[in-house]
Amino acid sequence: VFCHPFEGGRFSSLAGPRRGDLGTLSDGLQRCNNSFVQLINKGEICGILRVQPGESVELDAIGWVHGGGDGCQLMLALDTWVVGELYSGNPRWKDQIDAHLRFTAPEADGVYMLWRCVESAQTMVDAKRILEQRMTRADPDLFPEKFVAWLVVTSAPQRA
């Protein structure tokens, strides 16, 4: 895994949301819809990860989640599938995220978006099922709001 860090180190957003940033639905209940995630590889914050097809990818994820309601599941997704479980519970004001992730890069060359997905669900199993039903193709509208990093999958050049 080759990591291209973001300029300037950690984002200022790691400080967390302002009070009052919680989402409220028409029923008056607050939901966990606010989060922030950064990927770390070998101590560097990564905005672009370069890998080969089928390569094993190991990263750390840091950040925060906050909200309320009956359950909050925060996942890291690659296009339409979950590659990491980041948080499961009922976040208070700003619960910290610190997770180690391991997944296999896609076999096809291409540029894939890693994005954060938050579902209000009781369990991670329920949240994944909801995501699978909702996401049937890569959605460009997730950028830039849910964006975490780019995964660039490139085959090694063929030698003559």
PyMOL commands that set and color helices and strands:
alter all, ss='L'
color gray80, all
select helices_A, chain A and resi 12-15+124-134+140-142
alter helices_A, ss='H'
color red, helices_A
select strands_A, chain A and resi 2-5+23-24+30-31+34-41+44-51+56-66+72-78+81-89+95-104+110-119+147-153
alter strands_A, ss='S'
color yellow, strands_A
deselect
rebuild
show_as cartoon
